[in-house]
Amino acid sequence: MRVLVTPDYQTLSQTAAELVARAMRAKPGLVLGLPTGSTPLGMYGNLVRMHRDLHLDFSRAQTFNLDEYVGLAPDHPTSYHAYMRRHFFDHVNIAVENIHMPNGTLGIDVDAETKSYEQAIEDAGGIDLLIVGIGANGHIAFNEPGSSFASRTRVVNLEPETIANARQHFSSEAGVPRTAITVGIRTILDARRIVLLASGALKADAVERASRGPVSEAMPASALQLHPNVIAILDEAARRF
C-alpha cells in the first residue's frame, strides 16, 4: 500500500478528486466504487467544481455505492441515496441508469437485492477505481471487525460504535438503523485500483493498523495490504507513522 500524506483535509480532497478526474479522462466509461460519510465530501465538492468549470464528463461513467442502511427508502433524507444526490449526482451529468446503489427499503427481499447487486458489478465488468473510507474500528464500507475477507455483498449487523457515530445524522439513537447492506471485502479487493481516504486524528490508529499492522479479519481494512494497487491518501492528522 502506497501512502500519500497531505498537509490538510482540503489538500486531501483536491488530491483525491484529481486522481478520479485523471482516471475519468483516461477511460470515460470508468466504473467507480463510491463511499459516503464525512471524509469524501470534499472530494465530491471538487469533482462537482471540475465538472462545472473544467467540463469533466461523467456521462459514460458507471457508479456503484458501497453500502446503504436497511430500513431506509431511497427518498429518506438520511439514506445514502439522498446523500449521494445531494452532494454529487444532482450536480454532474451522470446518467441515472448508470447509478447503482443498494436498496435497503423496509420489507425488500434483501437476499435477492444483495445477489443482484453483486451480479450488476460483474455485469459492468468489475470496478475500475474504488474509493473507500475507514472507520475508527477499521471497518471499510460496512464490513465490521470479524468480516470474512471472502465476503461478498450482504446484510450486516452494525457495531455499537458505528451506530453511535451515525447518531448525529438521526433524530435519536433509537432511529439509527442497526443493519446495512454492504459490498464485501472480496468485492472491494476485486476492484482494479483502490484509494483509501482518511482524515483526522481519530482515524490515525486505524490507518496505522490497516497499513502496517498484521493482516487480520479483526482489522477489516488490513485486507487492503493484499491488493497490488492501493494508495492511501491521508491528511497530516491521520498519520501516526
C-alpha positions in Angstrom: 0.0 0.0 0.0 1.4 3.4 -1.0 0.8 6.2 1.4 0.5 9.8 0.4 0.3 12.3 3.3 -1.2 15.7 2.5 -1.0 18.7 4.8 -4.7 19.2 5.5 -8.2 18.0 4.6 -8.6 20.5 1.7 -5.4 19.2 0.0 -6.5 15.6 0.6 -9.9 16.3 -1.0 -8.3 18.0 -4.0 -5.7 15.3 -4.5 -8.4 12.6 -4.4 -10.6 14.5 -6.9 -7.6 15.0 -9.3 -6.9 11.3 -9.2 -10.5 10.4 -10.1 -10.5 13.1 -12.8 -7.4 11.6 -14.4 -8.9 8.2 -14.4 -12.1 9.6 -15.9 -10.3 11.3 -18.7 -8.2 8.1 -19.4 -11.4 6.0 -19.5 -14.6 7.9 -20.0 -16.6 4.7 -19.3 -14.9 4.3 -15.9 -16.7 2.1 -13.3 -16.4 3.8 -9.9 -17.0 2.4 -6.4 -18.1 5.3 -4.2 -18.3 5.9 -0.4 -20.4 8.1 1.8 -19.6 9.7 5.2 -17.8 12.9 6.0 -14.4 12.2 4.6 -15.3 12.1 0.8 -17.4 15.3 1.0 -14.5 17.5 -0.1 -13.7 15.1 -2.9 -17.2 15.3 -4.2 -17.2 19.1 -4.0 -14.1 19.3 -6.0 -15.4 16.8 -8.6 -18.6 18.9 -9.0 -16.4 22.0 -9.5 -14.3 20.2 -12.1 -17.5 19.2 -13.9 -18.8 22.8 -13.8 -15.6 24.7 -14.6 -13.4 22.2 -16.5 -16.1 20.2 -18.2 -15.2 16.9 -16.5 -17.6 14.5 -18.2 -19.4 11.8 -16.3 -21.9 10.9 -19.0 -20.4 7.5 -19.7 -19.3 6.6 -16.2 -21.0 4.0 -14.0 -21.0 4.1 -10.2 -21.6 1.6 -7.5 -22.0 2.8 -4.0 -20.5 0.7 -1.3 -23.4 0.5 1.2 -26.8 1.6 2.4 -28.8 1.2 5.6 -31.6 -1.4 5.8 -34.9 0.1 6.6 -34.5 3.4 4.8 -36.2 4.1 1.4 -34.1 5.8 -1.2 -36.0 9.1 -0.6 -35.4 9.1 3.1 -33.3 12.2 3.9 -30.7 10.2 5.9 -30.3 7.5 3.3 -27.1 7.2 1.3 -29.2 7.6 -1.8 -30.2 11.1 -0.6 -26.6 11.8 0.5 -25.2 11.0 -3.0 -27.9 13.0 -4.8 -27.3 16.0 -2.5 -23.6 16.0 -2.7 -22.7 14.6 -6.1 -25.2 13.0 -8.5 -27.6 16.1 -8.8 -24.6 18.3 -9.8 -22.9 16.3 -12.6 -24.0 14.8 -15.9 -24.1 11.2 -14.9 -26.9 9.1 -16.5 -29.5 8.0 -14.0 -29.3 4.5 -15.4 -25.6 4.3 -14.7 -26.1 5.0 -10.9 -26.2 1.8 -8.8 -26.9 1.8 -5.1 -28.1 -1.0 -2.8 -31.8 -0.7 -2.0 -32.5 -1.0 1.7 -36.2 -0.2 1.7 -38.0 -1.8 4.6 -39.5 -5.1 3.5 -37.4 -5.6 0.5 -36.0 -9.1 -0.3 -32.5 -8.4 0.9 -31.2 -11.8 -0.3 -32.3 -11.1 -3.8 -31.1 -7.5 -3.6 -27.6 -8.4 -2.4 -27.2 -11.1 -5.1 -28.5 -8.8 -7.9 -26.1 -6.0 -6.7 -23.1 -8.3 -6.9 -24.2 -9.5 -10.3 -24.6 -5.9 -11.5 -21.0 -5.2 -10.6 -19.9 -8.3 -12.5 -22.0 -7.4 -15.5 -20.4 -3.9 -15.6 -17.0 -5.6 -16.0 -16.0 -5.0 -12.4 -15.0 -1.8 -10.6 -12.1 0.1 -12.1 -11.5 2.6 -9.3 -12.9 2.1 -5.8 -12.8 4.9 -3.2 -13.2 3.8 0.4 -13.0 5.5 3.8 -12.1 3.8 7.1 -13.9 3.7 10.4 -12.1 4.2 13.7 -12.6 0.4 14.4 -11.1 -0.4 11.0 -14.3 -1.1 9.1 -14.3 -0.5 5.3 -17.7 0.1 3.8 -19.8 -1.6 6.5 -17.5 -4.6 6.9 -17.2 -4.5 10.6 -14.4 -6.3 12.6 -14.6 -10.1 12.1 -15.9 -9.8 8.5 -14.5 -12.5 6.3 -12.0 -11.5 3.6 -14.0 -13.7 1.3 -17.3 -11.8 1.9 -19.5 -10.5 -0.9 -22.4 -8.1 -0.9 -24.6 -8.9 2.1 -26.6 -7.7 5.1 -24.5 -7.0 8.2 -25.2 -6.0 11.8 -23.6 -2.7 12.7 -21.3 -2.4 15.7 -22.4 -0.2 18.6 -19.5 2.2 17.8 -20.7 2.6 14.2 -24.3 3.2 15.4 -23.1 5.8 17.9 -21.0 7.6 15.3 -24.1 7.8 13.0 -26.3 9.3 15.7 -25.6 12.8 14.6 -27.5 12.2 11.4 -30.7 10.9 13.0 -33.2 12.4 15.4 -32.4 9.8 18.1 -30.0 6.9 18.6 -33.1 4.6 18.5 -33.7 5.9 15.0 -30.3 4.8 13.7 -30.6 1.6 11.6 -28.9 -1.5 13.1 -28.3 -3.3 9.9 -27.0 -2.3 6.4 -26.3 -3.7 3.0 -22.6 -3.6 2.2 -20.3 -4.8 -0.6 -18.0 -7.4 0.9 -14.3 -7.3 1.4 -13.7 -9.7 -1.5 -15.8 -7.4 -3.7 -13.6 -4.5 -2.7 -10.4 -6.4 -3.3 -11.7 -7.3 -6.8 -11.5 -3.6 -7.8 -8.6 -2.9 -10.1 -7.5 0.1 -8.2 -8.3 1.2 -4.6 -8.0 4.6 -2.9 -8.3 4.8 0.8 -9.1 8.2 2.3 -8.6 9.1 5.9 -8.8 12.4 7.7 -8.3 13.4 11.3 -6.6 12.1 14.4 -9.5 9.8 15.3 -8.6 7.7 12.3 -4.8 7.6 12.9 -4.7 4.4 14.9 -6.9 2.5 12.4 -4.8 3.8 9.5 -1.6 2.7 11.1 -3.0 -0.8 11.9 -4.5 -1.2 8.5 -1.4 -0.2 6.6 1.4 -1.6 8.8 -0.2 -4.0 11.3 -0.9 -7.7 10.9 -3.4 -8.7 8.2 -6.4 -9.9 10.2 -10.1 -10.1 9.9 -10.2 -8.3 13.3 -9.0 -5.2 11.3 -11.0 -5.3 8.1 -9.0 -2.5 6.4 -5.8 -4.6 6.7 -7.2 -6.7 3.8 -6.1 -3.8 1.6 -2.5 -4.9 2.2 -3.4 -7.9 0.0 -4.2 -5.8 -3.0 -1.4 -4.8 -5.5 -2.7 -1.3 -6.4 -3.8 0.7 -3.3 -3.0 4.2 -2.4 -3.9 5.7 1.0 -4.4 9.5 0.9 -4.2 10.9 4.4 -4.1 14.3 5.9 -1.4 15.0 8.5 -3.6 14.5 11.4 -4.4 10.9 10.3 -0.7 9.9 10.2 0.9 8.2 13.1 4.0 6.8 11.4 
